[in-house]
Amino acid sequence: MFWLGAAVVLAWLLLAGRTDAVMAAAPWLVLAAWFVYVMQWRPFLRTDRHGFEIVNGLRDHRIPFDAVDDIEIRHTVVVRAGGRRYVSWGAPTPPGAFGAGFNHVSDLKSRPHSILPGNERISQTETKTGRDAIVAAWQDARRAGRTSPAGAVSSTWNRPAIIAGVLAAAWAILAALG
């Protein structure tokens, strides 16, 4: 949505005949668009049959299941492996984050039973989230004794995103100085 807004602003300035304003605003809008891409669009947490892939901004981490010591799930997902903590910026949100006000979730603590005024218990469907799938994938791999081809955590820098950010920052600085 941000990118569409930036494009509309630039198009509006061009249609108004303000090419000087376009040249002044474009570097800053490109830098802001890069920032939105790195911080909001790019991060994700994926599981496959070998382990976790955590992509955060400029760093990518490949964590095999056999290297995982623990998984902490609160407001974010933290994978402990090889004596380090890997925090996922793109993990699923907590179940209660968007649940307030929705009729299908009557108990925000996701308990399987609720008590009616007559002290009867009614069954309630348990809320399953993406976070449950993350832990289930790790636990299933531990039970099955799966090992991955590379047992160590590998972390790499995302060079294209870094180069694009440096170019966008340089363009913005040059535009401010010139």
C-alpha positions in Angstrom: 0.0 0.0 0.0 2.9 2.3 0.8 4.4 1.8 -2.7 1.1 2.6 -4.3 0.9 5.8 -2.3 4.4 6.8 -3.3 3.7 6.2 -6.9 0.5 8.2 -6.7 2.4 11.1 -5.1 5.0 11.1 -7.8 2.4 10.8 -10.6 0.4 13.6 -9.1 3.5 15.9 -9.0 4.3 14.9 -12.6 0.8 15.7 -13.8 1.0 19.0 -12.0 4.2 19.8 -14.0 6.4 19.8 -10.9 9.4 17.9 -12.2 11.6 19.7 -9.6 9.4 18.4 -6.8 9.5 14.9 -8.3 13.3 14.9 -8.4 13.4 16.2 -4.8 10.8 13.7 -3.4 11.8 10.6 -5.4 15.0 9.7 -3.5 13.3 9.9 -0.2 10.3 7.9 -1.3 12.6 5.3 -2.8 14.5 5.1 0.5 11.2 4.8 2.5 10.0 2.1 0.1 13.2 0.2 0.6 12.8 0.5 4.4 9.2 -0.8 4.2 10.3 -3.7 2.0 13.1 -4.7 4.4 11.2 -4.3 7.6 7.6 -5.3 6.7 7.5 -7.2 3.4 10.6 -9.4 3.4 10.6 -11.0 6.9 9.1 -14.5 7.2 9.4 -17.8 9.0 9.0 -21.0 7.0 9.2 -24.6 8.0 10.0 -27.5 5.7 11.0 -31.1 6.3 14.6 -30.2 7.2 14.1 -27.2 9.5 13.3 -23.5 9.8 14.1 -20.6 7.5 14.0 -17.3 9.2 14.4 -14.2 7.0 14.7 -10.9 8.9 15.4 -7.7 7.0 19.0 -8.1 5.8 19.8 -11.5 7.3 18.7 -15.0 6.4 19.0 -17.9 8.8 18.7 -21.6 7.9 18.2 -23.6 11.1 18.0 -27.4 10.8 15.7 -29.2 13.2 18.5 -31.2 14.8 20.3 -27.9 15.7 17.2 -26.5 17.5 17.5 -26.5 21.3 14.2 -24.8 22.1 11.5 -22.7 20.7 9.9 -19.8 22.6 6.6 -18.5 21.4 5.2 -15.4 23.0 4.7 -12.1 21.1 7.3 -13.4 18.6 8.9 -16.7 17.8 12.4 -17.2 19.1 14.4 -20.3 18.0 17.3 -21.2 20.2 20.0 -23.1 18.3 23.7 -23.5 18.6 23.9 -21.3 21.7 22.2 -18.3 20.0 18.8 -16.8 19.8 17.2 -16.3 16.4 14.1 -14.0 16.6 11.7 -14.1 13.7 10.2 -10.8 12.6 7.8 -12.4 10.3 6.3 -15.1 12.5 2.5 -15.4 13.0 0.9 -13.0 15.5 -0.4 -14.2 18.8 -4.0 -15.7 18.8 -5.4 -12.8 20.9 -3.8 -10.0 18.8 -6.7 -9.8 16.3 -9.3 -11.9 18.2 -10.8 -9.1 20.3 -14.3 -8.3 19.2 -14.8 -11.3 17.0 -17.8 -13.6 17.8 -16.1 -16.8 16.9 -13.6 -16.5 19.8 -15.6 -16.4 23.0 -12.7 -17.3 25.3 -9.5 -15.4 24.5 -7.4 -17.8 26.5 -8.4 -20.5 24.0 -9.5 -23.0 26.6 -11.4 -25.9 25.3 -14.4 -25.5 27.6 -16.5 -22.7 28.8 -19.0 -22.7 31.7 -22.6 -21.7 31.1 -24.6 -19.8 33.8 -26.2 -23.1 34.8 -22.7 -24.5 35.6 -22.9 -26.8 32.5 -19.7 -27.2 30.4 -19.9 -26.7 26.7 -17.3 -27.8 24.3 -15.5 -25.1 22.3 -13.3 -25.6 19.3 -9.7 -25.0 20.1 -8.1 -22.2 18.1 -5.2 -23.4 16.0 -2.7 -20.9 14.8 0.4 -20.8 12.6 2.5 -20.8 15.8 1.0 -24.3 16.7 2.2 -25.5 13.2 5.7 -24.2 13.9 6.1 -26.1 17.2 4.3 -29.2 15.8 6.8 -29.3 12.9 9.8 -29.2 15.3 8.2 -31.8 17.6 7.3 -34.1 14.7 10.9 -33.9 13.4 12.3 -34.8 16.9 9.9 -37.7 17.3 10.8 -39.0 13.8 14.5 -38.6 14.4 14.9 -36.6 11.2 18.3 -35.1 10.6 19.1 -32.6 8.0 22.0 -32.7 5.5 23.7 -29.8 7.2 23.4 -29.9 11.0 24.7 -26.4 11.6 22.9 -23.1 11.5 23.8 -21.1 8.4 23.3 -17.3 8.4 23.8 -15.1 5.3 23.5 -11.5 4.4 21.0 -10.5 1.7 23.4 -8.7 -0.6 20.8 -7.4 -3.1 18.8 -5.8 -0.4 21.9 -4.2 1.2 23.1 -2.9 -2.2 19.7 -1.4 -2.9 19.6 0.2 0.5 23.1 1.7 0.1 22.1 3.1 -3.4 18.8 4.5 -2.1 20.6 6.2 0.9 23.3 7.6 -1.3 20.7 9.0 -3.8 18.8 10.6 -0.9 22.1 12.1 0.6 23.1 13.4 -2.9 19.7 14.9 -3.4 19.9 16.6 0.0 23.3 18.1 -0.7 22.6 19.1 -4.2 
